[in-house]
Amino acid sequence: MTTEQESFINDYLKHLINGDAAIFAGAGLSVGAGYVDWKGLLKDIAKDIGLEIDKESDLISLAQFHVNERGGRGRLNQKIIEEFTDKAELSENHKMLARLPIRTFWTTNYDSLLEDSVSKALKRVDVKHTPSQLANPLYKREVVVYKMHGDAKHPQQAILTKDDYEQYHKKNEGFITTLSSDLISKTFLFIGFSFTDPNLDYVLSRVKLFLDNNSRPHYCIIKKPSPDDFKTDADFDYATRRQSLMISDLRRFQIQAVLIDKYPEIDLMLSQIEKRYKRNTIFISGSAATYAPHSEQESLEFVHNLTMELIKQKYSVVNGFGVGIGSAVINGALEAIYSAPNKFNEEQLIMRPFPQKKSGTKELPELWHEYRTRMISFAGIAIFLFGNKKDPTTGEIKTADGIQKEFDIAVSQGLILIPIGITGYITNDLWQLVQDNFKVYYGDFPNLNEAFKSLGDSTKPLKQHVKTIMEIIKVINEK
């Protein structure tokens, strides 16, 4: 990736962690999922009135011409229904955006891909496609999708013609006010957007006037012109020059362009953002019916202090309340949180105790697998501790197979794995597996080999390994 792309990723990641990141999605995002762009939508409309879509640049006027000639917008409405109500496959970009902790989405698209992807990510989504809906928020909503140009299921209300745009500020003032507020309080990433929409231009100008060049920074992803896309070098040079002028103009609104050569680079950047964000959440896997050869007090203090340090370094912790481990995780996290409630909060601790009895149609093994998969999906790093349990029949200490299952799920989800070998039992086996195949598991972090190897050093007391674990996590999150 370029330096510019790296800078964007690091900055946007901070806003994600802070909870003030937002998305503005344009037609380009939906085109990637199989829907038509504006030209594709209006191709037949142009033919109806004797025009050629490839010769038209003012598509708003084109739509208005059709309404004028046909005495109404019935054909336009039908075209919207035909093109955008059929289900398209969610793109990977939609899925990644939905998984990120973004609570605010704006779009000029008519389709339902954004809200569908958010729902599929198991988040409660509130869709607003008319200003009248703004005053009635959905109960306990987690995400809001503002469809400022309407919804394909209500094509008669869609913003498409010149008349619609000319009356927008009067009929849709609620959207303008809400978007203006979000642009002031949130950092937006504009994706799939061409910046030719007059409504957005009006709102950006309004915010600029209000803040007098003190607005917060926003970002947009723009593909550079490619010589392969043009018939002549002159056409390519013209497009390059025009794009340069547009990028300079966007700076008036504090929108920084992130340039790409090819569209797959968007996937790469979003993937990196998701991966790095998830690495700020640590999954702690462990169970212990015995702590031997370590004492119970030493072991519990180790888990307590490790969790406390994770919280103090502003990481979040996920745990399934494993036997002999869960209480120490809770106590360590809460001690850090309550010691400085202005710096840390209880949302950094995510506890998911496992159900112990069947109460529905699913058998417990199936339910536990789904439970583990969902719980581990929150994190980007997994720490493994001890890993033993007592056989309820014989009282014998045996390997905790649940730790192995959580390890396998973590591998499948691409987490960075940190088994603490000196805690013994199955965790020692997992540590040895990673150590023997270090290039496979830590290919991006070859400099961590010695630090990881030391996690199996039994000559050190447990408490000394907290520092090593934190150093490993720090290096991972700095990359």
C-alpha positions in Angstrom: 0.0 0.0 0.0 1.0 3.6 -0.5 2.0 5.9 2.3 -1.2 7.9 1.6 -3.3 4.7 2.0 -1.4 3.7 5.2 -2.0 7.2 6.7 -5.7 7.0 5.9 -6.0 3.5 7.5 -4.3 4.6 10.7 -6.4 7.8 11.0 -9.7 6.2 10.2 -9.0 3.4 12.6 -8.7 5.9 15.4 -12.1 7.3 14.6 -13.5 3.8 14.6 -12.1 3.1 18.0 -13.4 6.4 19.2 -16.9 5.7 17.8 -17.2 8.7 15.5 -16.6 7.1 12.1 -19.3 7.2 9.4 -19.8 6.1 5.8 -21.2 7.8 2.8 -21.9 5.3 0.1 -22.4 6.2 -3.6 -23.5 4.3 -6.6 -20.0 2.8 -7.1 -20.4 0.6 -4.0 -23.6 -0.9 -5.4 -22.2 -1.4 -8.9 -19.6 -3.6 -7.4 -22.4 -5.9 -6.1 -24.1 -6.1 -9.5 -26.5 -3.2 -9.7 -26.4 -0.6 -12.5 -25.0 2.8 -12.2 -26.9 6.0 -13.2 -26.1 5.6 -16.9 -27.2 2.0 -16.8 -30.4 3.0 -15.1 -31.2 5.7 -17.6 -30.0 4.0 -20.8 -33.5 2.9 -21.9 -35.0 6.2 -20.7 -32.7 8.0 -23.0 -33.7 5.8 -25.9 -37.4 6.5 -25.2 -36.8 10.2 -26.1 -34.3 9.7 -28.9 -31.1 10.4 -27.0 -27.9 8.3 -26.5 -26.8 7.8 -23.0 -23.1 7.8 -23.9 -23.4 11.4 -25.2 -25.1 12.6 -22.0 -23.3 14.0 -19.0 -26.2 15.8 -17.2 -28.3 12.8 -16.2 -30.5 14.8 -13.9 -31.7 16.8 -16.9 -32.0 13.7 -18.9 -34.5 12.2 -16.4 -36.4 15.5 -16.4 -36.6 15.5 -20.2 -38.2 12.1 -20.1 -40.8 13.3 -17.5 -41.5 16.3 -19.6 -42.0 14.3 -22.8 -44.0 11.5 -21.3 -46.2 13.7 -19.0 -45.2 11.9 -15.8 -42.6 9.7 -14.2 -44.3 6.3 -14.3 -41.7 4.8 -16.7 -38.9 6.1 -14.4 -40.6 4.6 -11.3 -40.9 1.2 -13.1 -37.3 1.3 -14.1 -36.2 1.8 -10.5 -38.3 -1.1 -9.4 -36.9 -3.4 -12.2 -33.3 -2.5 -11.5 -33.1 -2.3 -7.7 -35.7 -4.5 -6.1 -34.2 -7.8 -7.3 -31.8 -9.2 -4.8 -28.1 -8.8 -5.6 -25.2 -10.6 -3.9 -23.7 -8.6 -1.0 -20.2 -7.6 -1.9 -17.3 -8.2 0.4 -17.0 -4.4 0.9 -20.6 -4.3 2.1 -19.9 -7.2 4.5 -16.7 -5.6 5.9 -18.4 -2.2 6.4 -21.3 -3.9 8.2 -19.0 -5.7 10.6 -17.1 -2.6 11.5 -18.4 -0.5 14.5 -20.0 2.1 12.3 -23.3 3.4 13.6 -24.0 5.9 10.8 -24.4 5.2 7.1 -25.6 7.8 4.5 -26.3 6.9 0.9 -27.8 8.2 -2.3 -28.5 4.7 -3.5 -32.0 3.3 -3.8 -31.1 -0.4 -3.2 -31.2 -2.2 0.2 -27.6 -3.6 0.2 -26.4 -1.5 3.1 -29.3 -2.4 5.5 -29.2 -6.0 4.3 -25.5 -6.3 5.1 -25.9 -4.7 8.5 -28.8 -7.0 9.4 -26.8 -10.0 8.3 -24.1 -8.8 10.7 -26.7 -9.3 13.4 -27.1 -5.6 14.1 -30.4 -3.8 14.7 -30.7 -1.3 11.8 -33.0 1.7 11.5 -33.6 2.7 7.9 -34.7 6.3 7.1 -35.7 7.0 3.5 -38.1 10.0 4.2 -37.6 13.0 6.5 -40.8 12.2 8.3 -39.1 9.1 9.7 -36.3 11.0 11.4 -38.4 11.9 14.5 -39.1 8.2 15.3 -35.9 6.2 16.0 -36.1 2.5 16.1 -36.0 1.1 19.7 -32.5 0.1 20.7 -31.1 0.6 17.2 -27.4 -0.1 16.7 -27.0 1.4 13.2 -28.9 4.0 11.2 -29.0 4.0 7.4 -30.1 7.4 5.9 -31.3 7.0 2.3 -31.4 10.6 1.4 -32.6 10.0 -2.2 -35.2 7.4 -1.3 -35.8 3.7 -1.5 -36.5 1.4 -4.5 -39.6 0.1 -2.7 -41.0 3.6 -2.9 -39.9 4.8 -6.4 -42.4 7.6 -6.6 -40.5 9.3 -3.8 -37.0 8.8 -5.3 -34.9 11.8 -6.0 -34.0 11.6 -9.7 -35.3 14.5 -11.9 -34.3 18.1 -12.0 -37.7 19.0 -10.3 -36.8 16.6 -7.4 -33.4 18.3 -6.9 -34.8 21.8 -7.2 -37.3 21.1 -4.5 -35.1 19.0 -2.3 -34.1 21.7 0.2 -37.8 22.5 0.8 -39.2 18.9 1.0 -36.2 17.2 2.6 -34.8 19.8 5.0 -34.7 17.2 7.8 -32.1 15.2 5.8 -30.0 18.3 5.1 -30.0 19.3 8.8 -29.2 15.8 10.0 -26.4 15.3 7.4 -24.9 18.7 8.3 -24.8 17.7 11.9 -23.1 14.4 11.2 -20.5 16.0 9.0 -19.7 18.3 11.9 -19.5 15.5 14.6 -18.2 12.5 12.6 -15.4 11.6 10.2 -16.8 10.3 7.0 -15.4 7.9 4.4 -17.0 8.6 1.0 -16.9 5.4 -1.0 -18.2 4.8 -4.5 -19.0 8.5 -4.8 -18.4 10.8 -7.7 -19.1 14.1 -6.0 -21.4 15.3 -8.8 -24.5 15.3 -6.6 -25.9 18.8 -6.1 -27.5 18.0 -2.8 -24.3 16.8 -1.2 -22.5 19.9 -2.6 -25.0 22.1 -1.0 -24.6 20.4 2.4 -20.8 20.5 2.3 -20.9 24.2 1.4 -23.3 24.8 4.3 -21.0 23.1 6.8 -17.9 24.9 5.4 -19.7 28.2 5.8 -20.8 27.4 9.4 -17.3 26.2 10.6 -15.2 28.6 8.6 -12.5 26.1 7.5 -12.4 24.4 11.0 -14.4 21.3 10.0 -13.0 17.9 10.8 -11.2 15.9 8.1 -13.1 13.4 5.9 -11.8 10.9 3.3 -12.8 9.7 -0.1 -11.5 6.8 -2.2 -10.9 7.8 -5.8 -9.5 5.6 -8.6 -6.9 7.3 -10.8 -7.5 7.4 -14.5 -5.9 4.5 -16.4 -4.6 4.9 -20.0 -6.4 1.7 -20.9 -9.7 3.4 -20.3 -9.2 6.0 -23.0 -9.0 6.0 -26.7 -6.3 8.6 -27.0 -3.5 10.0 -24.8 -5.1 13.4 -25.0 -8.3 12.0 -23.4 -6.3 10.4 -20.7 -4.3 13.6 -20.0 -7.6 15.5 -19.9 -9.2 13.1 -17.4 -6.1 13.2 -15.2 -6.0 17.0 -15.1 -9.7 17.2 -14.4 -9.4 14.7 -11.5 -6.5 16.7 -10.0 -8.6 19.9 -10.1 -11.5 18.0 -8.4 -9.3 16.7 -5.7 -8.0 20.2 -5.0 -11.6 21.4 -4.8 -12.5 18.7 -2.3 -9.9 20.1 0.0 -12.1 23.1 0.5 -14.5 20.8 2.4 -11.6 19.1 4.3 -12.1 16.0 2.2 -8.8 14.2 1.6 -8.6 12.0 -1.5 -7.1 8.5 -1.1 -6.0 7.5 -4.6 -6.0 3.9 -5.9 -4.9 2.4 -9.2 -7.4 -0.5 -9.2 -10.7 -1.1 -7.4 -9.5 -4.3 -5.6 -7.3 -1.9 -3.5 -10.5 -0.8 -1.8 -11.0 -4.4 -0.6 -7.4 -4.5 0.7 -7.8 -1.2 2.6 -11.1 -2.2 4.2 -9.7 -5.6 5.0 -6.7 -4.0 6.8 -9.0 -1.6 8.7 -11.2 -4.5 9.9 -8.2 -6.6 10.8 -6.4 -3.9 12.7 -9.6 -2.8 14.5 -10.3 -6.3 15.6 -6.8 -6.6 17.0 -7.8 -4.1 19.6 -10.0 -6.8 21.1 -8.4 -9.8 22.8 -10.1 -13.1 23.2 -9.0 -15.0 26.4 -9.5 -18.7 26.1 -8.8 -20.9 29.1 -10.0 -23.3 31.8 -8.4 -24.7 34.8 -9.5 -27.3 37.3 -5.9 -27.2 38.5 -3.1 -24.7 38.1 -0.2 -27.1 38.8 2.8 -26.8 38.8 1.9 -23.1 39.6 0.0 -22.2 42.8 -3.6 -21.1 42.6 -2.8 -17.7 44.0 0.1 -17.1 41.5 -2.1 -18.2 38.6 -5.1 -16.1 39.5 -2.9 -13.1 40.1 -1.3 -13.7 36.6 -4.7 -13.8 34.9 -5.9 -10.8 36.9 -2.9 -8.6 36.2 -2.8 -9.6 32.5 -6.4 -8.6 32.0 -6.0 -5.4 34.1 -3.0 -4.4 31.9 -4.9 -5.1 28.7 -7.7 -2.8 29.8 -5.2 -0.1 30.9 -3.7 -0.2 27.4 -7.2 0.5 26.0 -7.8 -3.0 24.6 -11.2 -4.8 25.0 -11.4 -8.3 26.4 -13.7 -11.1 25.4 -14.1 -14.2 27.6 -16.4 -17.1 27.9 -16.1 -17.3 31.7 -14.0 -20.5 31.6 -13.7 -22.6 34.8 -11.0 -21.3 37.1 -10.3 -18.3 34.7 -13.4 -16.2 34.3 -13.6 -14.6 37.7 -9.9 -13.5 37.5 -10.6 -12.0 34.1 -13.6 -10.0 35.4 -11.9 -8.9 38.6 -8.8 -7.7 36.7 -10.8 -5.8 34.1 -13.1 -4.2 36.6 -10.2 -3.1 38.8 -8.7 -1.2 35.9 -12.0 0.2 34.8 -13.0 1.4 38.2 -9.6 2.9 39.0 -10.0 5.4 36.2 -13.7 5.5 34.9 -12.9 8.6 32.8 -10.3 6.7 30.8 -11.8 3.1 30.7 -15.3 1.8 30.5 -17.2 -1.5 31.0 -17.7 -1.9 27.3 -14.1 -3.0 27.2 -15.2 -6.2 29.0 -17.3 -8.6 26.9 -18.3 -11.7 28.9 -20.2 -14.6 27.3 -20.8 -17.4 29.8 -21.6 -20.7 28.2 -25.1 -22.2 28.6 -24.9 -25.4 30.6 -28.3 -27.0 29.9 -30.3 -27.5 26.7 -33.5 -25.5 26.7 -34.3 -25.2 23.0 -34.1 -27.4 19.9 -30.3 -27.2 19.4 -28.1 -29.7 21.2 -25.4 -28.2 23.4 -22.4 -29.1 21.2 -24.0 -27.3 18.2 -25.0 -24.3 20.4 -21.5 -24.1 21.9 -19.9 -24.1 18.5 -22.1 -21.2 17.3 -21.4 -19.4 20.6 -17.7 -19.8 20.3 -17.7 -18.7 16.6 -19.6 -15.6 17.4 -17.6 -14.7 20.5 -14.2 -15.2 18.8 -15.4 -13.1 15.8 -15.2 -10.0 17.9 -11.4 -10.3 18.4 -8.2 -10.2 16.3 -5.9 -11.7 18.9 -6.4 -14.8 21.1 -4.6 -15.7 24.3 -4.8 -19.3 25.5 -4.3 -20.3 29.2 -4.0 -23.6 31.0 -6.6 -25.8 29.3 -7.6 -28.6 31.7 -10.8 -29.8 33.2 -12.0 -32.4 35.8 -13.9 -35.5 34.5 -17.3 -35.3 36.3 -17.4 -39.1 36.7 -13.9 -40.1 37.7 -12.6 -36.8 39.0 -9.5 -37.2 36.8 -7.8 -34.1 35.4 -7.9 -34.2 31.6 -7.3 -32.0 28.6 -10.0 -29.3 27.9 -11.1 -30.1 24.4 -13.0 -26.8 24.2 -9.7 -24.9 24.2 -8.6 -26.8 21.1 -11.9 -26.0 19.4 -11.5 -22.3 20.2 -8.0 -22.5 18.8 -9.2 -24.0 15.6 -12.0 -21.4 15.2 -9.4 -18.6 15.9 -7.2 -20.1 13.2 -10.1 -20.2 10.7 -10.9 -16.5 11.5 -7.4 -15.3 11.0 -6.6 -14.3 14.6 -3.1 -13.9 15.9 -2.6 -16.7 18.4 -0.7 -16.4 21.7 -0.8 -19.6 23.7 1.0 -19.2 27.0 3.1 -22.4 27.0 4.2 -22.2 30.7 0.5 -22.5 31.9 0.7 -26.2 30.7 -1.8 -28.8 29.6 -3.3 -28.3 26.1 -2.0 -24.7 26.0 1.5 -25.9 26.1 0.8 -28.2 23.2 -0.7 -25.3 21.2 2.4 -23.1 22.1 4.7 -25.9 20.8 2.6 -26.2 17.6 2.8 -22.4 16.9 6.5 -22.4 17.8 7.3 -25.3 15.5 5.4 -23.5 12.6 6.2 -19.9 13.5 6.5 -18.7 9.9 3.0 -20.0 9.2 1.4 -18.4 12.2 3.5 -15.3 12.5 4.6 -14.7 8.9 4.1 -10.9 9.2 6.0 -10.7 12.5 9.3 -12.6 12.3 10.8 -10.3 14.8 8.6 -11.7 17.5 10.1 -15.2 17.5 12.3 -14.8 20.6 9.5 -13.1 22.6 7.1 -15.9 21.6 9.6 -18.6 22.5 10.0 -17.1 26.0 6.3 -17.8 26.7 7.4 -21.4 27.2 10.2 -20.5 29.6 9.3 -22.2 32.9 12.3 -20.7 34.8 10.5 -17.3 35.0 7.6 -16.7 37.4 4.2 -16.3 35.8 4.0 -12.6 36.6 7.1 -11.8 34.5 5.3 -13.0 31.4 2.7 -10.3 31.5 5.2 -7.8 30.2 6.2 -10.1 27.3 2.6 -10.7 26.3 1.9 -7.0 26.3 5.0 -6.4 24.1 3.9 -9.0 21.6 0.5 -7.4 21.4 2.0 -3.9 21.0 4.2 -5.0 18.1 1.2 -6.7 16.4 -0.9 -3.6 16.7 1.9 -1.3 15.5 2.1 -3.0 12.1 
